[in-house]
């Protein structure tokens, strides 16, 4: 008896969701992937809350009807911290969100100085404040609105240059020294940020652990869909759709191909 190949839709405001898609695809290479980048409204961190809820709900509902996925991953902190209740009220299929990994950072930190790099939208969400209150009460948490970093990640994947001093200016406030104690964990609370991890590591004034939410999301997807069957074959190339056609460049197309995605029609 044949088993249906699961269809997983990964949604983000731009290219950041690729950092989430990668670990999910490693866990379920047999699945068919549809990647949606809402580049028309990027960046989400600057949108008003009502505008963001309406936009994300509309786009995902339309794409769910078009592609009939078995599961949706919202690979965007800014959207997840605000839109998940509305989406789950609208759609009956499982939806996996992305939230700042503050709890594991607080549990693992030795210095009890942790920082959270996030978009402006995620920084001001009550959801983020509640995570800090509930799970990081023993830590001194520095919440950084790194307003330009997501755009820098988009720029790099388009094949353009972002200079080190520009990146350093965004991450420098996350490194805090208090006497002999120093920040030892930094939460990457935007899925775009891991695309710049090599620059982060090179420019850090001292070594820290950078927490990427993607592995936890992949585990959640596996929990919902189950493990891959032993006889399952890798799926054919997935598709990617960007809501603004002008977003495409040859370098960006190559980047998507590296993640097993072809430009949709």
C-alpha positions as CSV (number, residue, x, y, z in Angstrom):
1,X,0.0,0.0,0.0
2,X,1.4,3.4,-1.0
3,X,1.8,6.1,1.6
4,X,1.1,9.7,0.7
5,X,4.1,11.9,0.5
6,X,3.6,14.7,3.0
7,X,3.5,18.3,1.7
8,X,5.1,20.9,4.0
9,X,4.6,24.6,3.4
10,X,7.3,26.9,4.9
11,X,6.4,30.5,5.1
12,X,8.5,33.6,5.9
13,X,8.6,37.3,5.2
14,X,11.6,36.6,2.9
15,X,14.5,34.2,2.7
16,X,15.0,33.6,6.5
17,X,12.8,30.6,6.4
18,X,15.5,28.7,4.5
19,X,17.4,28.3,7.8
20,X,14.4,26.5,9.1
21,X,13.7,24.5,6.0
22,X,17.2,23.0,6.0
23,X,16.9,21.0,9.2
24,X,13.3,20.0,8.5
25,X,14.4,18.7,5.1
26,X,17.2,16.7,6.6
27,X,14.7,15.1,9.0
28,X,12.1,14.4,6.3
29,X,13.8,14.4,2.9
30,X,10.9,12.4,1.5
31,X,8.5,15.4,1.9
32,X,7.5,17.8,-0.8
33,X,8.3,21.4,0.1
34,X,6.6,24.6,-0.9
35,X,8.4,27.7,0.3
36,X,6.6,31.1,0.3
37,X,8.5,34.3,0.8
38,X,6.3,37.4,1.3
39,X,8.9,39.7,-0.1
40,X,6.2,42.2,-1.1
41,X,5.7,43.2,2.5
42,X,9.3,42.6,3.9
43,X,10.3,43.5,6.6
44,X,7.5,42.3,8.8
45,X,9.1,43.9,11.9
46,X,7.9,47.4,10.8
47,X,4.3,46.5,10.1
48,X,1.4,47.5,12.4
49,X,0.0,44.5,14.3
50,X,-3.4,44.5,12.6
51,X,-1.8,44.9,9.1
52,X,0.5,42.0,9.8
53,X,-2.3,39.7,11.1
54,X,-4.4,40.5,8.0
55,X,-1.6,40.1,5.6
56,X,-0.2,36.8,6.9
57,X,-3.6,35.2,7.4
58,X,-4.6,36.2,3.8
59,X,-1.4,35.0,2.1
60,X,-1.2,31.7,4.0
61,X,-4.9,30.9,3.6
62,X,-4.6,31.4,-0.2
63,X,-1.4,29.3,-0.4
64,X,-3.0,26.6,1.7
65,X,-5.9,26.4,-0.7
66,X,-3.6,26.4,-3.7
67,X,-1.1,23.7,-2.5
68,X,-3.1,21.7,0.1
69,X,-0.2,21.2,2.5
70,X,-0.4,18.6,5.3
71,X,1.5,21.0,7.7
72,X,2.5,24.6,7.7
73,X,5.6,26.1,9.3
74,X,5.6,29.8,10.1
75,X,9.4,30.3,9.9
76,X,9.2,33.9,11.2
77,X,9.3,35.0,14.8
78,X,7.6,38.3,14.1
79,X,4.6,36.6,12.5
80,X,4.5,33.7,14.9
81,X,4.4,35.8,18.1
82,X,1.3,37.6,16.8
83,X,-0.6,35.6,14.1
84,X,-0.7,32.0,15.2
85,X,-4.1,32.2,17.0
86,X,-5.8,33.8,14.0
87,X,-4.3,31.2,11.6
88,X,-5.2,28.2,13.8
89,X,-8.8,29.6,14.0
90,X,-8.9,29.8,10.2
91,X,-7.1,26.6,9.1
92,X,-7.6,23.0,10.3
93,X,-4.2,21.6,9.4
94,X,-1.3,21.6,11.9
95,X,0.7,24.9,12.1
96,X,4.2,25.1,13.7
97,X,5.3,28.5,14.8
98,X,8.7,30.0,15.6
99,X,9.3,31.6,19.0
100,X,12.4,33.1,20.6
101,X,14.5,30.3,22.2
102,X,14.8,32.2,25.5
103,X,14.0,29.2,27.8
104,X,17.0,27.0,26.6
105,X,19.3,30.0,26.7
106,X,18.4,30.8,30.3
107,X,18.7,27.1,31.3
108,X,22.1,26.7,29.8
109,X,23.8,30.0,30.6
110,X,26.5,29.9,33.1
111,X,27.0,33.7,33.5
112,X,23.3,34.4,33.6
113,X,23.9,37.2,31.1
114,X,21.9,36.4,27.9
115,X,20.9,38.5,25.0
116,X,18.1,38.3,22.5
117,X,18.7,39.6,18.9
118,X,15.3,40.3,17.3
119,X,13.4,42.5,15.0
120,X,11.6,45.5,16.2
121,X,8.3,43.7,16.1
122,X,9.4,40.8,18.1
123,X,11.1,43.0,20.7
124,X,7.9,44.9,21.5
125,X,5.6,41.8,21.6
126,X,3.9,40.9,24.9
127,X,4.7,37.3,24.0
128,X,8.5,38.0,24.1
129,X,8.1,39.8,27.4
130,X,6.2,36.8,28.8
131,X,8.9,34.4,27.8
132,X,11.5,36.4,29.6
133,X,9.3,36.7,32.7
134,X,8.4,33.0,32.8
135,X,11.7,31.3,31.8
136,X,14.5,33.8,32.4
137,X,13.8,35.1,35.8
138,X,17.3,34.1,37.1
139,X,19.0,35.9,34.2
140,X,19.9,39.4,33.2
141,X,18.3,39.6,29.7
142,X,19.4,42.2,27.1
143,X,16.7,42.6,24.4
144,X,18.2,44.1,21.2
145,X,16.2,45.4,18.3
146,X,18.5,44.6,15.5
147,X,16.5,46.5,12.9
148,X,18.8,46.1,9.9
149,X,20.1,42.5,10.2
150,X,17.2,40.8,8.4
151,X,17.7,43.2,5.5
152,X,21.4,42.4,5.5
153,X,20.7,38.7,5.2
154,X,18.4,39.3,2.2
155,X,21.1,41.5,0.7
156,X,23.8,38.8,1.1
157,X,21.6,36.0,-0.5
158,X,20.9,38.3,-3.4
159,X,24.7,38.3,-4.0
160,X,25.4,41.8,-2.8
161,X,27.9,42.9,-0.2
162,X,27.3,43.8,3.4
163,X,30.4,45.2,5.2
164,X,31.6,43.9,8.5
165,X,31.2,47.2,10.3
166,X,27.5,47.3,9.4
167,X,26.9,43.9,10.9
168,X,29.1,44.6,14.0
169,X,27.0,47.8,14.7
170,X,23.9,45.6,15.0
171,X,25.3,42.8,17.2
172,X,27.6,44.8,19.4
173,X,24.9,45.8,22.0
174,X,24.3,42.0,22.6
175,X,27.7,41.6,24.2
176,X,27.4,42.8,27.8
177,X,30.1,42.7,30.5
178,X,29.2,43.0,34.2
179,X,32.3,42.8,36.3
180,X,33.9,39.4,35.5
181,X,30.7,38.1,34.0
182,X,30.0,38.4,30.3
183,X,27.2,37.4,27.9
184,X,27.6,33.7,27.1
185,X,24.3,33.0,25.1
186,X,22.7,35.0,22.4
187,X,19.3,34.0,21.1
188,X,18.8,34.5,17.3
189,X,15.1,35.6,17.4
190,X,14.8,36.0,13.7
191,X,15.2,33.2,11.2
192,X,17.2,35.5,8.9
193,X,20.0,35.9,11.4
194,X,21.6,32.4,11.1
195,X,22.3,33.3,7.4
196,X,24.9,35.7,8.8
197,X,26.3,33.4,11.5
198,X,29.8,33.2,10.0
199,X,30.1,37.0,10.2
200,X,28.7,37.0,13.8
201,X,31.3,34.5,14.9
202,X,34.1,36.3,13.2
203,X,33.1,39.7,14.6
204,X,32.3,38.6,18.2
205,X,34.4,40.3,20.8
206,X,34.4,37.0,22.8
207,X,33.0,33.5,22.1
208,X,29.3,33.0,22.8
209,X,26.8,30.3,22.0
210,X,24.3,31.4,19.3
211,X,20.9,29.7,19.7
212,X,19.2,28.9,16.4
213,X,15.5,27.8,16.7
214,X,15.5,25.6,13.6
215,X,16.5,22.3,15.2
216,X,13.6,22.5,17.7
217,X,11.2,23.3,14.9
218,X,12.4,20.3,12.9
219,X,11.8,18.1,16.0
220,X,8.3,19.5,16.3
221,X,7.6,18.7,12.7
222,X,8.8,15.1,13.2
223,X,6.5,14.8,16.2
224,X,3.5,15.8,14.2
225,X,4.3,13.9,11.0
226,X,6.3,11.0,12.3
227,X,9.7,9.7,11.2
228,X,10.5,8.9,7.6
229,X,9.8,5.4,6.5
230,X,12.8,3.2,5.9
231,X,11.8,2.6,2.3
232,X,10.9,6.2,1.5
233,X,12.7,7.9,-1.4
234,X,13.9,11.5,-1.3
235,X,11.3,13.8,-2.8
236,X,11.7,15.6,-6.0
237,X,12.7,19.3,-6.0
238,X,10.4,21.6,-4.1
239,X,9.1,25.0,-5.3
240,X,9.5,28.5,-4.1
241,X,7.2,31.4,-4.6
242,X,8.0,35.1,-3.8
243,X,5.2,37.6,-3.7
244,X,7.3,40.3,-5.4
245,X,8.7,39.2,-8.7
246,X,11.5,41.8,-8.6
247,X,13.0,40.0,-5.6
248,X,14.7,37.5,-7.8
249,X,18.4,37.6,-8.7
250,X,20.6,34.8,-10.1
251,X,22.4,34.5,-6.8
252,X,19.1,34.2,-4.9
253,X,17.9,31.6,-7.4
254,X,21.1,29.6,-6.8
255,X,20.6,29.9,-3.0
256,X,17.2,28.4,-3.2
257,X,18.4,25.6,-5.5
258,X,21.0,24.7,-2.8
259,X,18.0,24.0,-0.5
260,X,16.3,21.8,-3.1
261,X,13.9,24.5,-4.3
262,X,13.1,25.6,-7.9
263,X,11.4,28.8,-8.8
264,X,7.7,28.3,-9.1
265,X,5.6,29.4,-12.0
